[in-house]
Each structure stands twice: as C-alpha cells, then as structure tokens.
Amino acid sequence: MPVTGPRRYVNLFRNVRNPFEYISDKLHDPGGTLHFTTKPYKLHFDVPASLHQVFKELFMADVYNIGALMRVLPADPLVIDIGANAGFFDILLLSKTKNAQIYAYEPLGSNIERMRSVASSNRRFDNSVIINSLAVTGTPCEMLRLYAQDTDDNQVVASSLKDFNTDNTRELLIPATSFSEIMAGMPKANVDLLKMDCEGSEYDIILNTPPDVVRRVERMLIEVHDIDSQFNINIFSQYLGELGYDVNYTSINGFCYALEACRK
C-alpha cells in the first residue's frame, strides 16, 4: 500500500542524497525543476513540474515497495518496463542494485527524450537500460492509436482507450510491438520482473498474449484500472491466478490498483 503522511519523508531521505531539494521547493518556490541524486548508488536526474507527482509516488509514497522488491529479486534481474514514462522506476531500481538489465518501452517522445537525457549523464543507466520508443500491445499491430494530452510536456495519462481521461484530446499514431515479440527477444528464458503502467492497455497486453508466454515472467508489478464490467481488477487478478500466479493488490484510488503477481 502506498505510504502516506510523514513516513513519505523517511523514504525521501532513504532514496535521495539531497532530500532538502524537495523540501526547499515545497516551502519556498513550489513548481520548479528539481535536481536529485539517488542513493546508495548514484544516479543524477531532473524532475520537471509536470512529473513532481510521479516522483512522489515512486520515491516517497513507494508505490512499488522497493525495499521488499529488492529482497526477492536476484542480484542481476532481467526487467521489462512497459510504460516507462521518464524512467523514474528504472532510476530507483538501479539506485538499489548494480547489475539490472532493463528493457524500457515508452510511446511518448517527450518522455523518451527525458530518459535519453538521464542516459547521457549517467553511464550506468545508459549501460543498463535499453530504451525503446514503442507502444506495447497484446494483439500484434504495426501502429497503435493513442490519446494524449495536448501538450509537449512530459505526461502520464496517455492511453489507447479514447475515454480514459477527458484531458486526452490529442490523437497519436505510435509504432508498436507486441509483448510476445518482446519476450521472443529476451536474452534469458524467463524474465525476473515485469513492471507495467500503461493506462488501460494492461488488459490487451496480458489477456491477448499466449498464456505460455506470460508464464515466462516470474514476478509482475502492474497498475490495473477498473474500466467496466468486463475489464476490472477482479477479472484481471482471477486470470493471473488461473495462469499459476499468487496475486495480491491494494487500492491506489477508486478505480486504480497496485497489483503484484508472483509465479507459484
């Protein structure tokens, strides 16, 4: 469950070397670009105003429970990150382990540019993260229609579902790859971790990928959205259970859940 209240600041001090950067911004000049260095392993990255909330979710609210995650992952995890956004999850993961290999997929150009900026100033990020400017599907297609906010800033709510967010007024056609194609190109038979935050596309990706391909993932961390009576957290978690996963989830808000699935 995401951390709330003062405990968020414990995580802030635990995860970055310069926590007073955030505190100073909050007290004196809110809304600026923040500059952080992670710990224990150093990575430098910037957080523009448009991504303050994402930073807080990962580095303060700890929505992925990074400490517990690191205790169950191998020392050199193979990770797929679908919906990588600006790469904050990958930064956090690499700040806790030296040897992760991450395949990151992100459809929006502004977010890809920010990830590449992190790569250009952090050799270890550049060596560890393979950045793919692609949307991901379950059903194979060459291009995917996305609905996004009408801005060139970094954003987090772009979706393949037209009615997912009322702010998504811009239509984009994005080159796509299927999850099956991604798995076919992995350097090992099994993937240690699939992290997915793709605003409704989790249903297409998981439900329309052959079960034997999905089962090659040892552990999943997925943001799952209640869409309707056919696509909701109960249907999604039940399906993963039928595939042989232990599943648990907690509510993030009224329609979104943080789901963890571990292969039995």
C-alpha positions as CSV (number, residue, x, y, z in Angstrom):
1,M,0.0,0.0,0.0
2,P,1.4,3.5,-0.8
3,V,2.9,5.3,2.1
4,T,1.2,8.4,3.4
5,G,1.9,11.1,5.9
6,P,5.3,11.8,7.5
7,R,6.6,8.4,6.5
8,R,6.9,9.6,2.9
9,Y,9.8,11.8,4.1
10,V,11.5,8.8,5.6
11,N,11.5,7.3,2.1
12,L,12.7,10.6,0.6
13,F,15.7,10.6,2.9
14,R,16.3,6.9,2.2
15,N,16.2,7.2,-1.6
16,V,18.0,10.5,-2.4
17,R,21.1,12.2,-1.2
18,N,19.7,15.7,-1.3
19,P,16.2,15.5,0.1
20,F,16.2,19.2,1.1
21,E,15.9,20.0,-2.6
22,Y,12.3,18.8,-2.4
23,I,11.6,20.4,0.9
24,S,13.0,23.7,-0.2
25,D,10.9,23.7,-3.3
26,K,7.8,22.8,-1.3
27,L,8.4,25.6,1.2
28,H,9.8,28.4,-0.8
29,D,9.3,28.1,-4.6
30,P,6.9,25.3,-5.5
31,G,6.7,24.1,-9.0
32,G,10.3,24.3,-10.2
33,T,12.5,21.7,-11.8
34,L,14.2,19.6,-9.1
35,H,17.6,18.0,-9.3
36,F,18.2,14.8,-7.4
37,T,21.0,12.3,-6.8
38,T,20.0,8.8,-5.7
39,K,21.4,6.5,-3.0
40,P,23.0,4.2,-2.2
41,Y,24.2,4.1,-5.9
42,K,24.5,7.4,-7.5
43,L,22.3,8.5,-10.4
44,H,21.6,12.1,-11.3
45,F,18.2,13.1,-12.7
46,D,15.9,16.1,-13.1
47,V,12.2,16.3,-12.2
48,P,10.2,19.0,-14.0
49,A,7.0,20.3,-12.5
50,S,4.9,18.0,-14.8
51,L,6.5,15.0,-13.1
52,H,6.5,16.0,-9.5
53,Q,3.6,13.7,-8.7
54,V,5.3,10.7,-10.4
55,F,8.5,11.4,-8.4
56,K,6.5,11.5,-5.2
57,E,4.7,8.2,-6.0
58,L,7.9,6.3,-6.5
59,F,10.5,7.9,-4.2
60,M,8.2,9.0,-1.3
61,A,4.9,7.0,-1.4
62,D,6.9,4.0,-2.5
63,V,4.1,2.5,-4.6
64,Y,6.4,-0.4,-5.7
65,N,7.7,-1.2,-2.2
66,I,11.2,-1.0,-3.5
67,G,12.8,-2.4,-0.3
68,A,10.7,-5.6,-0.4
69,L,11.1,-5.9,-4.1
70,M,14.9,-5.9,-3.9
71,R,14.8,-8.7,-1.3
72,V,13.1,-11.1,-3.7
73,L,14.8,-10.1,-7.0
74,P,18.1,-11.8,-8.0
75,A,21.3,-9.8,-7.9
76,D,21.2,-9.3,-11.7
77,P,17.5,-9.1,-12.5
78,L,16.2,-9.0,-16.1
79,V,13.4,-6.5,-16.1
80,I,10.8,-5.3,-18.7
81,D,9.3,-1.9,-18.0
82,I,6.2,-1.1,-20.1
83,G,5.0,2.4,-19.7
84,A,8.4,3.6,-18.5
85,N,7.4,7.3,-18.7
86,A,10.5,9.3,-17.9
87,G,12.3,6.3,-16.4
88,F,11.9,7.0,-12.7
89,F,11.2,3.4,-11.8
90,D,14.3,2.3,-13.7
91,I,16.3,5.0,-11.9
92,L,15.0,3.9,-8.5
93,L,15.7,0.2,-9.3
94,L,19.3,1.0,-10.4
95,S,19.9,3.0,-7.3
96,K,19.4,-0.2,-5.3
97,T,21.3,-2.7,-7.5
98,K,24.3,-2.6,-9.7
99,N,23.5,-5.3,-12.2
100,A,20.0,-5.0,-13.5
101,Q,19.3,-5.2,-17.2
102,I,16.1,-3.3,-18.1
103,Y,14.2,-3.2,-21.4
104,A,12.1,0.0,-21.2
105,Y,9.1,0.8,-23.5
106,E,7.6,4.2,-23.7
107,P,5.4,5.6,-26.6
108,L,5.6,9.4,-26.0
109,G,8.5,11.3,-27.5
110,S,8.8,13.9,-24.6
111,N,9.2,11.1,-22.1
112,I,11.7,9.2,-24.3
113,E,13.8,12.4,-24.6
114,R,13.9,12.8,-20.8
115,M,15.0,9.1,-20.4
116,R,17.7,9.7,-23.0
117,S,18.9,12.8,-21.1
118,V,19.3,10.6,-18.0
119,A,21.2,8.1,-20.0
120,S,23.5,10.8,-21.4
121,S,24.5,12.0,-18.0
122,N,24.6,8.6,-16.2
123,R,26.8,5.9,-17.8
124,R,25.4,3.1,-15.7
125,F,21.8,4.0,-16.8
126,D,23.0,4.1,-20.4
127,N,24.6,0.7,-20.0
128,S,21.7,-0.9,-18.1
129,V,18.6,0.4,-19.8
130,I,17.6,-0.3,-23.4
131,I,15.2,2.5,-24.3
132,N,12.5,1.6,-26.8
133,S,10.3,4.3,-28.3
134,L,7.4,2.0,-28.9
135,A,3.9,1.2,-27.7
136,V,3.2,-2.3,-26.5
137,T,0.2,-4.5,-27.3
138,G,-1.0,-8.0,-26.8
139,T,-2.6,-8.3,-30.2
140,P,0.1,-7.6,-32.8
141,C,-0.2,-4.4,-34.8
142,E,2.3,-2.1,-36.5
143,M,0.8,1.2,-35.2
144,L,-1.3,1.9,-32.1
145,R,-3.6,4.9,-31.8
146,L,-3.1,6.7,-28.5
147,Y,-5.0,9.6,-26.9
148,A,-2.8,12.0,-25.1
149,Q,-2.9,15.5,-23.5
150,D,-2.4,18.3,-26.0
151,T,1.0,19.3,-24.6
152,D,4.7,18.8,-25.4
153,D,5.5,18.5,-21.7
154,N,6.0,15.1,-20.0
155,Q,2.7,13.4,-19.2
156,V,1.5,10.3,-17.6
157,V,-2.1,9.6,-18.7
158,A,-1.9,8.8,-22.4
159,S,-3.9,5.8,-23.3
160,S,-5.1,3.6,-26.1
161,L,-8.6,4.0,-24.7
162,K,-10.4,7.1,-26.1
163,D,-12.4,7.8,-23.0
164,F,-9.7,7.0,-20.4
165,N,-9.1,10.6,-19.5
166,T,-11.0,13.7,-20.5
167,D,-7.7,15.7,-20.9
168,N,-6.6,13.3,-23.7
169,T,-7.6,15.4,-26.7
170,R,-4.7,14.7,-29.0
171,E,-4.6,11.6,-31.2
172,L,-1.3,10.0,-32.0
173,L,-0.3,7.0,-34.1
174,I,2.7,5.3,-32.4
175,P,4.8,2.4,-33.7
176,A,4.0,-0.7,-31.7
177,T,5.4,-4.1,-30.8
178,S,3.6,-7.0,-29.1
179,F,4.5,-8.4,-25.8
180,S,5.1,-11.8,-27.5
181,E,7.7,-10.1,-29.8
182,I,9.4,-8.6,-26.8
183,M,9.6,-11.9,-24.9
184,A,10.9,-13.6,-28.0
185,G,13.9,-11.3,-28.0
186,M,14.8,-11.7,-24.3
187,P,18.3,-12.9,-23.6
188,K,17.0,-15.5,-21.0
189,A,14.1,-17.9,-21.0
190,N,12.4,-16.2,-18.0
191,V,12.0,-12.5,-17.1
192,D,12.5,-11.7,-13.4
193,L,10.2,-8.7,-13.3
194,L,7.6,-7.1,-15.5
195,K,6.6,-3.6,-14.4
196,M,3.6,-2.2,-16.3
197,D,1.9,1.2,-16.0
198,C,0.1,1.7,-19.3
199,E,-3.2,3.3,-18.6
200,G,-5.7,0.6,-19.5
201,S,-3.5,-1.3,-22.0
202,E,-2.6,-3.9,-19.3
203,Y,-5.7,-5.8,-20.4
204,D,-4.8,-6.2,-24.0
205,I,-1.2,-7.0,-23.2
206,I,-1.9,-9.7,-20.7
207,L,-5.2,-11.2,-21.9
208,N,-4.2,-11.3,-25.6
209,T,-0.7,-12.7,-25.1
210,P,-0.5,-16.5,-25.2
211,P,-0.5,-17.9,-21.7
212,D,2.8,-19.8,-22.1
213,V,4.5,-16.5,-23.0
214,V,3.0,-14.7,-19.9
215,R,4.2,-17.6,-17.7
216,R,7.8,-16.8,-18.6
217,V,7.5,-13.8,-16.2
218,E,8.4,-14.6,-12.6
219,R,7.0,-11.5,-11.0
220,M,4.7,-8.7,-12.1
221,L,4.1,-5.2,-10.7
222,I,1.1,-3.8,-12.6
223,E,-1.1,-0.7,-12.2
224,V,-4.5,-2.0,-13.0
225,H,-7.5,0.2,-13.8
226,D,-11.2,-0.6,-13.4
227,I,-12.6,0.1,-16.9
228,D,-16.0,-1.7,-16.9
229,S,-17.7,-4.9,-16.0
230,Q,-15.5,-6.9,-18.5
231,F,-12.2,-5.2,-17.6
232,N,-11.6,-4.7,-14.0
233,I,-9.3,-5.8,-11.1
234,N,-11.3,-8.8,-10.2
235,I,-11.3,-10.2,-13.8
236,F,-7.6,-9.4,-14.2
237,S,-6.4,-10.9,-10.9
238,Q,-8.6,-14.0,-11.5
239,Y,-7.0,-14.6,-14.9
240,L,-3.5,-14.3,-13.5
241,G,-4.4,-16.7,-10.7
242,E,-5.6,-19.2,-13.4
243,L,-2.2,-18.9,-15.0
244,G,-0.5,-20.0,-11.8
245,Y,0.3,-16.7,-10.0
246,D,-0.2,-15.7,-6.4
247,V,-1.9,-12.3,-6.7
248,N,-2.5,-9.5,-4.3
249,Y,-3.4,-5.9,-4.9
250,T,-4.1,-2.7,-3.0
251,S,-6.2,0.3,-4.0
252,I,-4.4,3.4,-5.1
253,N,-7.7,5.3,-5.6
254,G,-11.3,4.5,-6.5
255,F,-10.5,2.9,-9.9
256,C,-6.8,2.1,-9.9
257,Y,-4.9,-0.7,-8.1
258,A,-1.3,-1.7,-7.5
259,L,-1.2,-5.4,-8.3
260,E,1.7,-7.8,-7.5
261,A,1.7,-11.3,-9.0
262,C,4.4,-13.9,-8.3
263,R,4.6,-17.2,-10.2
264,K,4.0,-20.2,-7.9
